[in-house]
Amino acid sequence: MQEVVPINATDRISRDTRMLDALSAADSSTRLQATLAVGTNPDPGLLEALVERCAVEPDFFVRDMLTWALTRLPVEITVPRLRTELQSERAQARSQALHTLSKIGDGSAWPSITRSLLHDADDEVARSAWRAAVILVPAGEKEGLAVELAAQLGRGDRKVHLSLSRALVALGDVVEPVLQAARASADPTVCAHARATELLLHDPEAGFDAAIDEARRIVALGAEGPT
């Protein structure tokens, strides 16, 4: 005898199919509206679709909405799935998973913020890892995280420099020893970045560009600078 599918199950299958189609539509506005609808009416059954879409979504605003939709789902299913995504070969998948974990803020994800992610060759992944790390790190592991972050002073362009400085400043006074050590670097870029970060640590209202300009001036003059 042929199985009779309940009408509510049929409706659900049809609705989910339409939603999946909308999440991958060619038009970004359609994808944005679909993601908003998913987040407004959270459905754990769409977890996999949301995570998979994060890995390939080209539009920044849609990606941000995907993260929001994921934060609306139960932590007990979302965090384990995102932790698995951190092992993806696709850089955007890792970056978005890290970004979403930072928004969820569940400390159980901390062990997955590995050294390889903090030092990821892809700048966007590394930046996302730094932001997630300073939110999720237990108090007793802040010093170790400061060492890992300070080892990358001087990396990348202005955007990367700013992200790293913000992450270090967010850790608070525990970063002072590693910044002082980095100030002695023979690499002028590392030295200036460390000094600029130290200026921001002591004066959070100072602009980054002003801080980096001041730090470069100090390095160029060979002055002792702030202590």
C-alpha positions, 0 to 999 in steps of 0.5 A, spaced: 500 500 500 502 506 498 504 511 504 500 517 505 504 523 506 500 527 511 499 534 508 503 538 513 509 534 511 508 535 504 507 543 506 513 543 509 517 539 504 514 544 499 516 550 503 523 548 504 524 547 497 522 554 495 526 557 501 532 553 499 531 555 492 531 562 494 537 562 498 541 560 492 537 565 487 541 569 482 538 576 485 542 578 491 535 581 494 531 575 493 537 571 497 537 577 503 529 576 503 530 569 504 535 569 509 531 574 513 525 570 513 529 564 515 532 568 521 525 570 523 522 563 523 528 559 525 528 552 523 533 547 525 532 543 519 535 549 515 541 549 519 545 545 514 543 549 508 545 556 512 552 553 513 553 551 506 550 558 503 555 561 508 561 558 504 559 560 497 555 567 498 558 573 494 554 578 497 557 581 504 550 583 506 547 576 505 553 573 509 551 578 515 544 576 514 546 568 514 550 569 520 544 572 524 539 567 522 544 562 524 545 565 531 537 564 532 538 557 532 539 553 538 546 553 540 547 546 541 546 544 534 549 550 531 556 551 535 558 543 533 556 544 526 560 551 525 566 548 529 566 542 524 566 548 518 572 550 521 576 545 518 573 546 511 578 547 505 574 553 503 577 560 506 570 563 506 567 557 510 572 558 515 572 565 515 564 565 516 564 560 521 569 564 525 565 570 524 558 566 526 562 563 532 564 570 535 557 573 534 554 567 538 559 567 543 559 560 546 565 559 550 565 551 548 568 553 541 574 556 544 578 549 543 577 550 536 580 556 535 587 553 533 593 556 532 593 554 525 587 558 524 590 564 528 596 564 523 591 562 517 595 564 510 588 567 508 588 574 511 580 574 512 580 567 516 586 570 520 582 576 522 576 572 523 580 568 528 583 574 532 576 577 533 573 570 535 579 568 539 578 575 544 571 574 545 571 566 546 578 566 550 578 564 557 581 568 562 587 564 564 589 563 556 589 570 555 597 571 555 598 565 551 593 568 546 597 575 546 603 571 544 600 568 538 597 574 536 603 579 537 607 574 533 604 577 527 605 584 528 607 587 521 603 582 517 599 584 511 596 591 509 593 597 514 586 593 514 590 587 517 594 591 522 588 595 524 584 588 526 590 585 529 591 591 533 584 591 535 584 584 537 590 585 542 587 591 545 581 587 547 585 583 551 587 588 555 594 589 560 596 582 559 599 584 552 604 589 554 609 585 555 609 582 548 608 589 545 614 591 549 618 585 546 616 587 539 618 594 540 625 591 540 624 588 533 629 589 528 623 590 523 621 597 522 614 595 520 613 590 526 616 595 531 612 601 528 605 596 529 607 594 536 608 601 538 602 604 535 598 598 538 601 600 545 599 607 544 591 605 542 592 600 549 593 607 553 589 611 549 583 607 546 580 614 543 586 615 539 585 614 531 589 608 528 592 612 523 594 617 528 597 612 532 601 608 526 604 615 524 606 617 531 609 610 531 613 610 525 616 617 527 618 614 533 622 609 530 625 613 524 628 618 529 630 612 533 627 615 540 625 611 546 618 612 545 612 611 550 613 606 555 
